[in-house]
């Protein structure tokens, strides 16, 4: 495998840290530049932009591969599907998201329309990678039922007023990130960032509220160590 950092004078550790800080936390490019300046590292915010565009999808693909192998080993018994409105240059787009019962983001997909074809594409992408779940929780949008009829999962759909809170809550970190970036200007940029952000969120999502402090600290340290080994 070729070394992806071979033409860069900056150390891979600094590049990984910059990408992680920008994608994981609600920071702007200039915030990341200032944080590195406080640590004695002089970089430009445009350098951070270039690094995340260059290495973010590569890191995300490696995380998705590891995560996919792990999730495929277990039965996917329940998914949560939901969509959120995103403005791009004043035009409403829809970010569809498939989340499992533990909060892992399975797929994030951006469309211009909120219809059956968009939902079908999301479902087929998720099912191709993770298999067919036993239960699919959705809201009352008719596009979900229409898509379920096409793929033969109509009897697996579960609709309820508060049943889909798992998917609703998964949108909140992305909303905070969207505000820090002053929204998006192109659909392709939104799709790219949503895919990278979902993978990074899965990697560092250690369910702090469900684990004891010592267990959480060990899990967090392991996640950071795995991140430092990406593209090594």
C-alpha positions as a Markdown table, in Angstrom:
| # | Residue | x | y | z |
|---|---|---|---|---|
| 1 | Unk | 0.0 | 0.0 | 0.0 |
| 2 | Unk | 1.3 | 3.4 | -0.9 |
| 3 | Unk | 2.0 | 5.9 | 1.9 |
| 4 | Unk | -0.7 | 8.6 | 1.5 |
| 5 | Unk | 1.5 | 11.1 | 3.4 |
| 6 | Unk | 4.6 | 10.6 | 1.3 |
| 7 | Unk | 4.5 | 14.1 | -0.4 |
| 8 | Unk | 3.6 | 16.0 | 2.8 |
| 9 | Unk | 6.2 | 17.7 | 5.0 |
| 10 | Unk | 3.8 | 17.8 | 7.9 |
| 11 | Unk | 3.8 | 14.7 | 10.1 |
| 12 | Unk | 0.9 | 12.3 | 9.8 |
| 13 | Unk | 0.1 | 12.7 | 13.5 |
| 14 | Unk | -0.6 | 16.4 | 13.0 |
| 15 | Unk | -2.7 | 15.8 | 9.9 |
| 16 | Unk | -4.8 | 13.1 | 11.7 |
| 17 | Unk | -5.3 | 15.4 | 14.7 |
| 18 | Unk | -6.4 | 18.4 | 12.5 |
| 19 | Unk | -8.9 | 16.2 | 10.6 |
| 20 | Unk | -10.3 | 14.8 | 13.8 |
| 21 | Unk | -10.7 | 18.1 | 15.5 |
| 22 | Unk | -12.4 | 19.7 | 12.5 |
| 23 | Unk | -14.8 | 16.8 | 11.7 |
| 24 | Unk | -15.5 | 15.6 | 15.2 |
| 25 | Unk | -16.0 | 18.9 | 17.1 |
| 26 | Unk | -18.1 | 21.9 | 16.2 |
| 27 | Unk | -15.1 | 24.0 | 15.2 |
| 28 | Unk | -14.5 | 26.2 | 12.2 |
| 29 | Unk | -11.4 | 26.1 | 10.1 |
| 30 | Unk | -10.0 | 29.1 | 11.8 |
| 31 | Unk | -10.7 | 27.6 | 15.2 |
| 32 | Unk | -8.6 | 24.7 | 14.4 |
| 33 | Unk | -5.8 | 27.0 | 13.1 |
| 34 | Unk | -5.9 | 28.9 | 16.4 |
| 35 | Unk | -5.8 | 25.8 | 18.5 |
| 36 | Unk | -2.7 | 24.5 | 16.7 |
| 37 | Unk | -1.1 | 28.0 | 17.0 |
| 38 | Unk | -1.5 | 27.7 | 20.8 |
| 39 | Unk | 0.4 | 24.4 | 20.7 |
| 40 | Unk | 3.3 | 26.0 | 18.6 |
| 41 | Unk | 2.2 | 24.5 | 15.3 |
| 42 | Unk | 1.9 | 27.1 | 12.5 |
| 43 | Unk | -0.7 | 26.1 | 9.9 |
| 44 | Unk | -3.2 | 28.0 | 7.7 |
| 45 | Unk | -6.9 | 27.3 | 7.9 |
| 46 | Unk | -6.9 | 26.6 | 4.2 |
| 47 | Unk | -4.4 | 23.8 | 4.9 |
| 48 | Unk | -6.9 | 22.3 | 7.3 |
| 49 | Unk | -9.5 | 22.5 | 4.6 |
| 50 | Unk | -7.2 | 20.8 | 2.1 |
| 51 | Unk | -6.3 | 18.1 | 4.7 |
| 52 | Unk | -9.9 | 17.2 | 5.5 |
| 53 | Unk | -10.9 | 17.1 | 1.9 |
| 54 | Unk | -7.9 | 14.9 | 1.0 |
| 55 | Unk | -7.8 | 12.6 | 4.0 |
| 56 | Unk | -11.2 | 12.7 | 5.5 |
| 57 | Unk | -12.9 | 10.4 | 3.0 |
| 58 | Unk | -9.9 | 8.0 | 3.2 |
| 59 | Unk | -10.1 | 7.8 | 7.0 |
| 60 | Unk | -13.9 | 7.4 | 6.9 |
| 61 | Unk | -13.6 | 4.5 | 4.4 |
| 62 | Unk | -11.2 | 2.7 | 6.6 |
| 63 | Unk | -13.5 | 3.2 | 9.6 |
| 64 | Unk | -16.6 | 2.1 | 7.7 |
| 65 | Unk | -14.7 | -1.1 | 6.6 |
| 66 | Unk | -13.8 | -2.0 | 10.2 |
| 67 | Unk | -17.3 | -1.0 | 11.5 |
| 68 | Unk | -19.0 | -2.9 | 8.7 |
| 69 | Unk | -17.1 | -6.1 | 9.5 |
| 70 | Unk | -18.0 | -5.8 | 13.2 |
| 71 | Unk | -21.7 | -5.0 | 12.5 |
| 72 | Unk | -22.1 | -7.7 | 9.9 |
| 73 | Unk | -21.1 | -10.3 | 12.6 |
| 74 | Unk | -24.3 | -9.5 | 14.6 |
| 75 | Unk | -27.9 | -9.6 | 13.6 |
| 76 | Unk | -29.3 | -6.2 | 12.8 |
| 77 | Unk | -32.6 | -6.5 | 14.6 |
| 78 | Unk | -33.8 | -2.8 | 14.6 |
| 79 | Unk | -33.1 | 0.3 | 12.4 |
| 80 | Unk | -34.4 | 3.8 | 12.8 |
| 81 | Unk | -34.9 | 5.9 | 9.6 |
| 82 | Unk | -35.4 | 9.7 | 9.5 |
| 83 | Unk | -34.8 | 12.7 | 7.3 |
| 84 | Unk | -33.8 | 16.3 | 8.2 |
| 85 | Unk | -34.2 | 19.5 | 6.3 |
| 86 | Unk | -30.9 | 21.2 | 5.2 |
| 87 | Unk | -30.7 | 24.5 | 3.3 |
| 88 | Unk | -28.2 | 24.8 | 0.5 |
| 89 | Unk | -28.1 | 28.3 | -1.0 |
| 90 | Unk | -31.7 | 28.8 | 0.2 |
| 91 | Unk | -32.9 | 25.6 | -1.4 |
| 92 | Unk | -34.2 | 22.8 | 0.8 |
| 93 | Unk | -32.5 | 19.5 | 0.6 |
| 94 | Unk | -33.1 | 16.3 | 2.7 |
| 95 | Unk | -30.5 | 14.4 | 4.6 |
| 96 | Unk | -31.7 | 10.8 | 5.1 |
| 97 | Unk | -30.1 | 8.8 | 7.9 |
| 98 | Unk | -30.3 | 5.1 | 8.9 |
| 99 | Unk | -29.3 | 4.4 | 12.5 |
| 100 | Unk | -29.2 | 1.1 | 14.4 |
| 101 | Unk | -30.6 | 0.4 | 17.9 |
| 102 | Unk | -27.3 | 1.5 | 19.5 |
| 103 | Unk | -27.0 | 4.8 | 17.7 |
| 104 | Unk | -24.5 | 3.8 | 15.0 |
| 105 | Unk | -25.1 | 5.7 | 11.8 |
| 106 | Unk | -25.4 | 3.1 | 9.0 |
| 107 | Unk | -26.0 | 5.4 | 6.1 |
| 108 | Unk | -26.3 | 9.1 | 5.4 |
| 109 | Unk | -27.7 | 10.2 | 2.1 |
| 110 | Unk | -28.6 | 13.6 | 0.6 |
| 111 | Unk | -31.4 | 14.1 | -2.0 |
| 112 | Unk | -33.3 | 17.0 | -3.5 |
| 113 | Unk | -36.6 | 15.3 | -3.1 |
| 114 | Unk | -38.5 | 13.7 | -0.2 |
| 115 | Unk | -40.1 | 10.8 | -2.0 |
| 116 | Unk | -40.1 | 7.0 | -2.4 |
| 117 | Unk | -37.1 | 6.9 | -4.8 |
| 118 | Unk | -34.9 | 8.6 | -2.2 |
| 119 | Unk | -36.0 | 6.3 | 0.6 |
| 120 | Unk | -35.4 | 3.2 | -1.6 |
| 121 | Unk | -31.9 | 4.3 | -2.4 |
| 122 | Unk | -31.1 | 4.7 | 1.3 |
| 123 | Unk | -32.6 | 1.4 | 2.2 |
| 124 | Unk | -30.9 | -0.5 | -0.6 |
| 125 | Unk | -27.5 | 0.9 | 0.3 |
| 126 | Unk | -27.9 | 0.1 | 3.9 |
| 127 | Unk | -29.2 | -3.4 | 3.3 |
| 128 | Unk | -26.5 | -4.2 | 0.8 |
| 129 | Unk | -23.8 | -3.5 | 3.4 |
| 130 | Unk | -25.5 | -4.7 | 6.7 |
| 131 | Unk | -28.3 | -7.1 | 5.7 |
| 132 | Unk | -32.0 | -7.0 | 6.4 |
| 133 | Unk | -33.1 | -5.9 | 9.9 |
| 134 | Unk | -36.0 | -7.4 | 11.8 |
| 135 | Unk | -37.7 | -4.1 | 12.6 |
| 136 | Unk | -37.5 | -0.7 | 10.8 |
| 137 | Unk | -38.8 | 2.2 | 12.8 |
| 138 | Unk | -39.9 | 5.3 | 10.9 |
| 139 | Unk | -42.2 | 8.3 | 11.2 |
| 140 | Unk | -45.5 | 8.7 | 9.4 |
| 141 | Unk | -44.1 | 9.9 | 6.1 |
| 142 | Unk | -45.8 | 8.0 | 3.3 |
| 143 | Unk | -42.6 | 7.6 | 1.4 |
| 144 | Unk | -41.4 | 5.0 | 3.9 |
| 145 | Unk | -44.4 | 2.7 | 3.5 |
| 146 | Unk | -44.2 | 3.0 | -0.3 |
| 147 | Unk | -40.5 | 2.1 | -0.3 |
| 148 | Unk | -41.2 | -0.8 | 2.1 |
| 149 | Unk | -43.8 | -2.2 | -0.3 |
| 150 | Unk | -41.2 | -2.3 | -3.1 |
| 151 | Unk | -38.6 | -4.2 | -1.2 |
| 152 | Unk | -41.1 | -6.4 | 0.7 |
| 153 | Unk | -40.5 | -5.1 | 4.2 |
| 154 | Unk | -43.9 | -3.6 | 4.8 |
| 155 | Unk | -44.6 | -6.0 | 7.7 |
| 156 | Unk | -41.4 | -5.0 | 9.4 |
| 157 | Unk | -42.2 | -1.3 | 9.6 |
| 158 | Unk | -43.0 | 0.1 | 13.0 |
| 159 | Unk | -44.5 | 3.6 | 13.4 |
| 160 | Unk | -45.0 | 5.4 | 16.7 |
| 161 | Unk | -45.0 | 8.9 | 18.2 |
| 162 | Unk | -41.8 | 8.5 | 20.3 |
| 163 | Unk | -40.4 | 5.3 | 18.9 |
| 164 | Unk | -38.0 | 7.1 | 16.5 |
| 165 | Unk | -36.3 | 9.3 | 19.1 |
| 166 | Unk | -33.1 | 7.4 | 18.4 |
| 167 | Unk | -32.9 | 8.8 | 14.8 |
| 168 | Unk | -34.2 | 12.2 | 15.9 |
| 169 | Unk | -31.4 | 12.5 | 18.5 |
| 170 | Unk | -28.8 | 11.4 | 15.9 |
| 171 | Unk | -29.4 | 14.6 | 14.0 |
| 172 | Unk | -28.5 | 16.9 | 16.9 |
| 173 | Unk | -24.6 | 16.6 | 16.7 |
| 174 | Unk | -24.8 | 17.2 | 13.0 |
| 175 | Unk | -27.0 | 20.3 | 13.5 |
| 176 | Unk | -24.3 | 21.8 | 15.8 |
| 177 | Unk | -21.7 | 21.0 | 13.3 |
| 178 | Unk | -23.7 | 22.6 | 10.5 |
| 179 | Unk | -24.0 | 25.9 | 12.4 |
| 180 | Unk | -20.2 | 26.0 | 13.0 |
| 181 | Unk | -19.7 | 25.6 | 9.3 |
| 182 | Unk | -22.2 | 28.4 | 8.5 |
| 183 | Unk | -24.2 | 25.8 | 6.5 |
| 184 | Unk | -23.3 | 24.2 | 3.1 |
| 185 | Unk | -23.0 | 25.7 | -0.3 |
| 186 | Unk | -23.1 | 22.6 | -2.5 |
| 187 | Unk | -25.0 | 19.3 | -2.4 |
| 188 | Unk | -21.8 | 17.4 | -3.1 |
| 189 | Unk | -20.0 | 19.1 | -0.2 |
| 190 | Unk | -22.9 | 18.2 | 2.1 |
| 191 | Unk | -22.9 | 14.5 | 1.0 |
| 192 | Unk | -19.1 | 14.3 | 1.4 |
| 193 | Unk | -19.1 | 15.8 | 4.9 |
| 194 | Unk | -22.1 | 13.8 | 6.1 |
| 195 | Unk | -20.4 | 10.5 | 5.1 |
| 196 | Unk | -17.1 | 11.5 | 6.8 |
| 197 | Unk | -18.8 | 12.9 | 9.9 |
| 198 | Unk | -21.0 | 9.8 | 10.3 |
| 199 | Unk | -18.0 | 7.5 | 10.3 |
| 200 | Unk | -16.0 | 9.6 | 12.7 |
| 201 | Unk | -19.0 | 9.9 | 15.0 |
| 202 | Unk | -19.4 | 6.1 | 15.0 |
| 203 | Unk | -15.8 | 5.7 | 15.8 |
| 204 | Unk | -15.8 | 8.0 | 18.9 |
| 205 | Unk | -19.4 | 7.2 | 20.0 |
| 206 | Unk | -18.7 | 5.3 | 23.3 |
| 207 | Unk | -22.1 | 5.8 | 25.0 |
| 208 | Unk | -20.7 | 7.7 | 28.0 |
| 209 | Unk | -24.1 | 7.7 | 29.7 |
| 210 | Unk | -24.3 | 3.9 | 29.7 |
| 211 | Unk | -20.8 | 3.0 | 30.9 |
| 212 | Unk | -18.9 | 3.5 | 34.1 |
| 213 | Unk | -16.2 | 6.1 | 34.2 |
| 214 | Unk | -13.3 | 3.7 | 34.1 |
| 215 | Unk | -14.8 | 1.7 | 31.3 |
| 216 | Unk | -15.5 | 4.8 | 29.3 |
| 217 | Unk | -11.9 | 6.1 | 29.7 |
| 218 | Unk | -10.5 | 2.8 | 28.5 |
| 219 | Unk | -12.8 | 2.8 | 25.5 |
| 220 | Unk | -12.0 | 6.4 | 24.6 |
| 221 | Unk | -8.3 | 5.7 | 24.8 |
| 222 | Unk | -8.7 | 2.7 | 22.5 |
| 223 | Unk | -10.6 | 4.8 | 20.0 |
| 224 | Unk | -7.9 | 7.5 | 20.0 |
| 225 | Unk | -5.2 | 4.8 | 19.5 |
| 226 | Unk | -7.1 | 3.3 | 16.6 |
| 227 | Unk | -7.5 | 6.7 | 15.0 |
| 228 | Unk | -3.7 | 7.3 | 15.2 |
| 229 | Unk | -3.2 | 4.0 | 13.2 |
| 230 | Unk | -5.5 | 5.0 | 10.3 |
| 231 | Unk | -3.7 | 4.9 | 7.0 |
| 232 | Unk | -0.5 | 4.0 | 8.9 |
